[in-house]
Amino acid sequence: MNARVERFNRTIQEEFMDAQLDVMAEDLGEFNHLLMDWLIWYNTVRPHYGLGQVSPMRYLISNFGLSNMSWTHTWTLLFKL
């Protein structure tokens, strides 16, 4: 489990934080908003090698079906099936 967490931390560092160091130094609030946007993109759009080149949300839908209880208003606005 720890190896997976560390890999996720590395992905955040390499794909997001390294490009946003100036924003983090100047405006932490803006950095947090950008990070939230990136995390939504990471889970809904970005293909993941370990999931067969699909996003985590697409993987969940494909393998476990669609549940109205799992959707948030943000998700329905950002990702159209």
A tleap script that builds the chain and sets N, CA, C and O, in Angstrom:
source leaprc.protein.ff14SB
mol = sequence {
  NMET ASN ALA ARG VAL GLU ARG PHE ASN ARG
  THR ILE GLN GLU GLU PHE MET ASP ALA GLN
  LEU ASP VAL MET ALA GLU ASP LEU GLY GLU
  PHE ASN HIE LEU LEU MET ASP TRP LEU ILE
  TRP TYR ASN THR VAL ARG PRO HIE TYR GLY
  LEU GLY GLN VAL SER PRO MET ARG TYR LEU
  ILE SER ASN PHE GLY LEU SER ASN MET SER
  TRP THR HIE THR TRP THR LEU LEU PHE LYS
  CLEU
}
set mol.1.N position { 0.825 -1.185 0.000 }
set mol.1.CA position { 0.000 0.000 0.000 }
set mol.1.C position { 0.877 1.260 0.000 }
set mol.1.O position { 0.598 2.211 -0.730 }
set mol.2.N position { 1.927 1.266 0.812 }
set mol.2.CA position { 2.782 2.437 0.897 }
set mol.2.C position { 3.426 2.761 -0.450 }
set mol.2.O position { 3.586 3.933 -0.790 }
set mol.3.N position { 3.796 1.738 -1.218 }
set mol.3.CA position { 4.418 1.969 -2.520 }
set mol.3.C position { 3.447 2.684 -3.458 }
set mol.3.O position { 3.862 3.538 -4.241 }
set mol.4.N position { 2.183 2.351 -3.390 }
set mol.4.CA position { 1.189 3.010 -4.245 }
set mol.4.C position { 0.994 4.468 -3.853 }
set mol.4.O position { 0.860 5.343 -4.709 }
set mol.5.N position { 0.982 4.713 -2.563 }
set mol.5.CA position { 0.857 6.097 -2.088 }
set mol.5.C position { 2.075 6.903 -2.523 }
set mol.5.O position { 1.942 8.034 -2.991 }
set mol.6.N position { 3.246 6.328 -2.370 }
set mol.6.CA position { 4.461 7.025 -2.780 }
set mol.6.C position { 4.474 7.283 -4.284 }
set mol.6.O position { 4.940 8.335 -4.722 }
set mol.7.N position { 3.971 6.345 -5.076 }
set mol.7.CA position { 3.920 6.542 -6.529 }
set mol.7.C position { 2.959 7.678 -6.875 }
set mol.7.O position { 3.245 8.486 -7.758 }
set mol.8.N position { 1.831 7.742 -6.185 }
set mol.8.CA position { 0.878 8.829 -6.409 }
set mol.8.C position { 1.511 10.164 -6.036 }
set mol.8.O position { 1.359 11.149 -6.759 }
set mol.9.N position { 2.218 10.199 -4.914 }
set mol.9.CA position { 2.906 11.436 -4.513 }
set mol.9.C position { 3.923 11.865 -5.569 }
set mol.9.O position { 4.054 13.053 -5.862 }
set mol.10.N position { 4.638 10.902 -6.136 }
set mol.10.CA position { 5.609 11.216 -7.184 }
set mol.10.C position { 4.913 11.771 -8.427 }
set mol.10.O position { 5.406 12.713 -9.049 }
set mol.11.N position { 3.782 11.194 -8.785 }
set mol.11.CA position { 3.028 11.680 -9.943 }
set mol.11.C position { 2.576 13.117 -9.728 }
set mol.11.O position { 2.705 13.947 -10.628 }
set mol.12.N position { 2.050 13.420 -8.550 }
set mol.12.CA position { 1.645 14.795 -8.247 }
set mol.12.C position { 2.847 15.732 -8.356 }
set mol.12.O position { 2.751 16.815 -8.933 }
set mol.13.N position { 3.963 15.309 -7.803 }
set mol.13.CA position { 5.166 16.148 -7.833 }
set mol.13.C position { 5.618 16.411 -9.268 }
set mol.13.O position { 5.869 17.555 -9.647 }
set mol.14.N position { 5.720 15.342 -10.065 }
set mol.14.CA position { 6.269 15.476 -11.418 }
set mol.14.C position { 5.293 16.129 -12.399 }
set mol.14.O position { 5.702 16.938 -13.232 }
set mol.15.N position { 4.022 15.787 -12.306 }
set mol.15.CA position { 3.059 16.262 -13.299 }
set mol.15.C position { 2.392 17.582 -12.924 }
set mol.15.O position { 1.893 18.289 -13.799 }
set mol.16.N position { 2.377 17.919 -11.650 }
set mol.16.CA position { 1.685 19.146 -11.250 }
set mol.16.C position { 2.585 20.129 -10.510 }
set mol.16.O position { 2.786 21.255 -10.965 }
set mol.17.N position { 3.113 19.714 -9.397 }
set mol.17.CA position { 3.799 20.664 -8.512 }
set mol.17.C position { 5.035 21.297 -9.136 }
set mol.17.O position { 5.274 22.491 -8.953 }
set mol.18.N position { 5.823 20.519 -9.870 }
set mol.18.CA position { 7.035 21.082 -10.465 }
set mol.18.C position { 6.717 22.247 -11.402 }
set mol.18.O position { 7.517 23.173 -11.536 }
set mol.19.N position { 5.561 22.201 -12.046 }
set mol.19.CA position { 5.169 23.271 -12.968 }
set mol.19.C position { 4.484 24.432 -12.251 }
set mol.19.O position { 4.284 25.490 -12.849 }
set mol.20.N position { 4.124 24.253 -10.990 }
set mol.20.CA position { 3.360 25.274 -10.267 }
set mol.20.C position { 4.103 25.853 -9.068 }
set mol.20.O position { 3.471 26.430 -8.184 }
set mol.21.N position { 5.408 25.716 -9.015 }
set mol.21.CA position { 6.162 26.196 -7.855 }
set mol.21.C position { 6.039 27.706 -7.673 }
set mol.21.O position { 5.949 28.179 -6.540 }
set mol.22.N position { 6.032 28.467 -8.760 }
set mol.22.CA position { 5.897 29.923 -8.650 }
set mol.22.C position { 4.545 30.305 -8.069 }
set mol.22.O position { 4.454 31.191 -7.219 }
set mol.23.N position { 3.495 29.634 -8.530 }
set mol.23.CA position { 2.141 29.917 -8.019 }
set mol.23.C position { 2.080 29.570 -6.541 }
set mol.23.O position { 1.507 30.321 -5.751 }
set mol.24.N position { 2.664 28.442 -6.159 }
set mol.24.CA position { 2.639 28.027 -4.759 }
set mol.24.C position { 3.343 29.062 -3.883 }
set mol.24.O position { 2.893 29.337 -2.771 }
set mol.25.N position { 4.425 29.627 -4.364 }
set mol.25.CA position { 5.178 30.608 -3.583 }
set mol.25.C position { 4.439 31.935 -3.473 }
set mol.25.O position { 4.563 32.630 -2.464 }
set mol.26.N position { 3.672 32.294 -4.500 }
set mol.26.CA position { 3.026 33.607 -4.544 }
set mol.26.C position { 1.605 33.616 -3.982 }
set mol.26.O position { 1.208 34.570 -3.314 }
set mol.27.N position { 0.840 32.558 -4.252 }
set mol.27.CA position { -0.578 32.563 -3.873 }
set mol.27.C position { -1.027 31.142 -3.569 }
set mol.27.O position { -1.399 30.393 -4.473 }
set mol.28.N position { -0.990 30.776 -2.301 }
set mol.28.CA position { -1.324 29.416 -1.894 }
set mol.28.C position { -2.783 29.075 -2.208 }
set mol.28.O position { -3.090 27.933 -2.549 }
set mol.29.N position { -3.679 30.051 -2.097 }
set mol.29.CA position { -5.084 29.813 -2.426 }
set mol.29.C position { -5.258 29.435 -3.889 }
set mol.29.O position { -5.981 28.493 -4.210 }
set mol.30.N position { -4.603 30.161 -4.763 }
set mol.30.CA position { -4.662 29.856 -6.196 }
set mol.30.C position { -4.042 28.496 -6.478 }
set mol.30.O position { -4.559 27.727 -7.289 }
set mol.31.N position { -2.931 28.199 -5.806 }
set mol.31.CA position { -2.293 26.886 -5.958 }
set mol.31.C position { -3.270 25.772 -5.582 }
set mol.31.O position { -3.370 24.774 -6.295 }
set mol.32.N position { -3.989 25.934 -4.472 }
set mol.32.CA position { -4.949 24.919 -4.037 }
set mol.32.C position { -6.077 24.744 -5.050 }
set mol.32.O position { -6.513 23.619 -5.294 }
set mol.33.N position { -6.554 25.836 -5.642 }
set mol.33.CA position { -7.591 25.731 -6.675 }
set mol.33.C position { -7.066 24.993 -7.899 }
set mol.33.O position { -7.765 24.154 -8.465 }
set mol.34.N position { -5.849 25.298 -8.306 }
set mol.34.CA position { -5.250 24.598 -9.441 }
set mol.34.C position { -5.052 23.111 -9.132 }
set mol.34.O position { -5.248 22.260 -9.999 }
set mol.35.N position { -4.665 22.811 -7.902 }
set mol.35.CA position { -4.487 21.413 -7.508 }
set mol.35.C position { -5.814 20.664 -7.531 }
set mol.35.O position { -5.865 19.522 -7.988 }
set mol.36.N position { -6.876 21.279 -7.052 }
set mol.36.CA position { -8.194 20.634 -7.104 }
set mol.36.C position { -8.607 20.355 -8.540 }
set mol.36.O position { -9.109 19.273 -8.844 }
set mol.37.N position { -8.398 21.322 -9.423 }
set mol.37.CA position { -8.711 21.109 -10.846 }
set mol.37.C position { -7.880 19.964 -11.416 }
set mol.37.O position { -8.396 19.136 -12.166 }
set mol.38.N position { -6.603 19.914 -11.067 }
set mol.38.CA position { -5.728 18.866 -11.569 }
set mol.38.C position { -6.168 17.494 -11.057 }
set mol.38.O position { -6.163 16.521 -11.811 }
set mol.39.N position { -6.547 17.410 -9.786 }
set mol.39.CA position { -6.992 16.134 -9.223 }
set mol.39.C position { -8.280 15.644 -9.882 }
set mol.39.O position { -8.444 14.445 -10.107 }
set mol.40.N position { -9.192 16.561 -10.191 }
set mol.40.CA position { -10.404 16.166 -10.911 }
set mol.40.C position { -10.033 15.642 -12.286 }
set mol.40.O position { -10.551 14.611 -12.714 }
set mol.41.N position { -9.141 16.339 -12.989 }
set mol.41.CA position { -8.690 15.884 -14.299 }
set mol.41.C position { -8.004 14.527 -14.185 }
set mol.41.O position { -8.240 13.640 -15.004 }
set mol.42.N position { -7.157 14.365 -13.175 }
set mol.42.CA position { -6.408 13.124 -12.973 }
set mol.42.C position { -7.340 11.923 -12.823 }
set mol.42.O position { -7.056 10.844 -13.343 }
set mol.43.N position { -8.438 12.111 -12.122 }
set mol.43.CA position { -9.363 11.008 -11.859 }
set mol.43.C position { -10.445 10.822 -12.911 }
set mol.43.O position { -11.072 9.764 -12.966 }
set mol.44.N position { -10.676 11.825 -13.745 }
set mol.44.CA position { -11.785 11.715 -14.698 }
set mol.44.C position { -11.364 11.683 -16.154 }
set mol.44.O position { -12.116 11.196 -16.998 }
set mol.45.N position { -10.187 12.187 -16.469 }
set mol.45.CA position { -9.777 12.296 -17.870 }
set mol.45.C position { -8.469 11.553 -18.148 }
set mol.45.O position { -8.377 10.822 -19.135 }
set mol.46.N position { -7.482 11.725 -17.315 }
set mol.46.CA position { -6.133 11.194 -17.564 }
set mol.46.C position { -6.151 9.668 -17.629 }
set mol.46.O position { -6.628 9.008 -16.706 }
set mol.47.N position { -5.623 9.106 -18.736 }
set mol.47.CA position { -5.528 7.649 -18.813 }
set mol.47.C position { -4.468 7.115 -17.853 }
set mol.47.O position { -3.412 7.723 -17.682 }
set mol.48.N position { -4.753 5.989 -17.237 }
set mol.48.CA position { -3.843 5.352 -16.286 }
set mol.48.C position { -3.402 4.015 -16.853 }
set mol.48.O position { -4.234 3.186 -17.224 }
set mol.49.N position { -2.117 3.808 -16.920 }
set mol.49.CA position { -1.563 2.578 -17.476 }
set mol.49.C position { -2.087 1.333 -16.749 }
set mol.49.O position { -2.447 0.343 -17.386 }
set mol.50.N position { -2.128 1.388 -15.445 }
set mol.50.CA position { -2.572 0.242 -14.646 }
set mol.50.C position { -4.038 -0.098 -14.810 }
set mol.50.O position { -4.478 -1.166 -14.384 }
set mol.51.N position { -4.799 0.794 -15.419 }
set mol.51.CA position { -6.233 0.561 -15.637 }
set mol.51.C position { -6.550 0.336 -17.106 }
set mol.51.O position { -7.704 0.460 -17.516 }
set mol.52.N position { -5.548 0.008 -17.897 }
set mol.52.CA position { -5.782 -0.252 -19.312 }
set mol.52.C position { -5.952 1.014 -20.130 }
set mol.52.O position { -6.720 1.038 -21.092 }
set mol.53.N position { -5.243 2.061 -19.753 }
set mol.53.CA position { -5.263 3.355 -20.460 }
set mol.53.C position { -6.631 4.045 -20.434 }
set mol.53.O position { -7.015 4.707 -21.397 }
set mol.54.N position { -7.352 3.887 -19.339 }
set mol.54.CA position { -8.592 4.645 -19.136 }
set mol.54.C position { -8.480 5.381 -17.808 }
set mol.54.O position { -7.634 5.049 -16.978 }
set mol.55.N position { -9.332 6.376 -17.610 }
set mol.55.CA position { -9.319 7.126 -16.353 }
set mol.55.C position { -9.926 6.267 -15.236 }
set mol.55.O position { -10.679 5.333 -15.515 }
set mol.56.N position { -9.608 6.573 -13.993 }
set mol.56.CA position { -10.197 5.813 -12.887 }
set mol.56.C position { -11.727 5.840 -12.909 }
set mol.56.O position { -12.363 4.818 -12.650 }
set mol.57.N position { -12.318 6.980 -13.210 }
set mol.57.CA position { -13.773 7.046 -13.224 }
set mol.57.C position { -14.353 6.202 -14.346 }
set mol.57.O position { -15.351 5.508 -14.151 }
set mol.58.N position { -13.735 6.257 -15.526 }
set mol.58.CA position { -14.192 5.425 -16.643 }
set mol.58.C position { -14.067 3.943 -16.286 }
set mol.58.O position { -14.946 3.148 -16.619 }
set mol.59.N position { -12.985 3.574 -15.615 }
set mol.59.CA position { -12.777 2.191 -15.190 }
set mol.59.C position { -13.897 1.750 -14.241 }
set mol.59.O position { -14.466 0.670 -14.400 }
set mol.60.N position { -14.204 2.591 -13.261 }
set mol.60.CA position { -15.265 2.250 -12.312 }
set mol.60.C position { -16.615 2.077 -13.006 }
set mol.60.O position { -17.355 1.138 -12.713 }
set mol.61.N position { -16.926 2.979 -13.917 }
set mol.61.CA position { -18.195 2.895 -14.633 }
set mol.61.C position { -18.245 1.625 -15.478 }
set mol.61.O position { -19.253 0.918 -15.477 }
set mol.62.N position { -17.180 1.339 -16.187 }
set mol.62.CA position { -17.134 0.180 -17.077 }
set mol.62.C position { -17.208 -1.137 -16.317 }
set mol.62.O position { -17.801 -2.099 -16.805 }
set mol.63.N position { -16.619 -1.194 -15.142 }
set mol.63.CA position { -16.529 -2.462 -14.418 }
set mol.63.C position { -17.562 -2.647 -13.317 }
set mol.63.O position { -17.845 -3.774 -12.911 }
set mol.64.N position { -18.119 -1.559 -12.837 }
set mol.64.CA position { -19.040 -1.681 -11.716 }
set mol.64.C position { -20.381 -1.011 -11.964 }
set mol.64.O position { -21.244 -1.010 -11.085 }
set mol.65.N position { -20.567 -0.445 -13.140 }
set mol.65.CA position { -21.842 0.170 -13.469 }
set mol.65.C position { -21.971 1.578 -12.938 }
set mol.65.O position { -21.087 2.098 -12.257 }
set mol.66.N position { -23.074 2.167 -13.260 }
set mol.66.CA position { -23.343 3.549 -12.912 }
set mol.66.C position { -24.279 3.614 -11.721 }
set mol.66.O position { -25.347 3.001 -11.728 }
set mol.67.N position { -23.886 4.343 -10.719 }
set mol.67.CA position { -24.725 4.538 -9.553 }
set mol.67.C position { -24.949 6.029 -9.373 }
set mol.67.O position { -23.990 6.797 -9.309 }
set mol.68.N position { -26.183 6.437 -9.293 }
set mol.68.CA position { -26.484 7.861 -9.084 }
set mol.68.C position { -25.914 8.369 -7.770 }
set mol.68.O position { -25.650 9.564 -7.636 }
set mol.69.N position { -25.721 7.487 -6.803 }
set mol.69.CA position { -25.196 7.914 -5.511 }
set mol.69.C position { -23.717 8.263 -5.589 }
set mol.69.O position { -23.204 8.957 -4.711 }
set mol.70.N position { -23.017 7.794 -6.625 }
set mol.70.CA position { -21.586 8.064 -6.709 }
set mol.70.C position { -21.267 9.352 -7.454 }
set mol.70.O position { -20.109 9.768 -7.489 }
set mol.71.N position { -22.252 9.981 -8.040 }
set mol.71.CA position { -22.001 11.175 -8.850 }
set mol.71.C position { -22.134 12.435 -8.023 }
set mol.71.O position { -23.005 12.546 -7.160 }
set mol.72.N position { -21.272 13.364 -8.295 }
set mol.72.CA position { -21.374 14.677 -7.687 }
set mol.72.C position { -21.779 15.673 -8.762 }
set mol.72.O position { -21.664 15.384 -9.953 }
set mol.73.N position { -22.242 16.819 -8.357 }
set mol.73.CA position { -22.606 17.857 -9.312 }
set mol.73.C position { -21.385 18.251 -10.150 }
set mol.73.O position { -21.508 18.485 -11.352 }
set mol.74.N position { -20.219 18.324 -9.524 }
set mol.74.CA position { -18.991 18.677 -10.241 }
set mol.74.C position { -18.710 17.646 -11.321 }
set mol.74.O position { -18.374 18.002 -12.451 }
set mol.75.N position { -18.842 16.397 -10.988 }
set mol.75.CA position { -18.567 15.330 -11.959 }
set mol.75.C position { -19.480 15.458 -13.173 }
set mol.75.O position { -19.005 15.352 -14.304 }
set mol.76.N position { -20.765 15.679 -12.974 }
set mol.76.CA position { -21.675 15.739 -14.116 }
set mol.76.C position { -21.374 16.940 -15.004 }
set mol.76.O position { -21.621 16.883 -16.208 }
set mol.77.N position { -20.857 18.005 -14.452 }
set mol.77.CA position { -20.510 19.177 -15.249 }
set mol.77.C position { -19.219 18.982 -16.022 }
set mol.77.O position { -19.071 19.529 -17.115 }
set mol.78.N position { -18.289 18.224 -15.488 }
set mol.78.CA position { -16.971 18.106 -16.080 }
set mol.78.C position { -16.833 16.959 -17.075 }
set mol.78.O position { -16.046 17.044 -18.018 }
set mol.79.N position { -17.581 15.908 -16.871 }
set mol.79.CA position { -17.313 14.704 -17.646 }
set mol.79.C position { -18.606 14.167 -18.220 }
set mol.79.O position { -19.469 13.704 -17.474 }
set mol.80.N position { -18.751 14.220 -19.500 }
set mol.80.CA position { -19.939 13.703 -20.173 }
set mol.80.C position { -19.623 12.329 -20.741 }
set mol.80.O position { -18.596 12.147 -21.395 }
set mol.81.N position { -20.491 11.371 -20.499 }
set mol.81.CA position { -20.268 10.011 -20.997 }
set mol.81.C position { -20.624 9.907 -22.459 }
set mol.81.O position { -20.500 8.835 -23.051 }
savepdb mol mol.pdb
quit
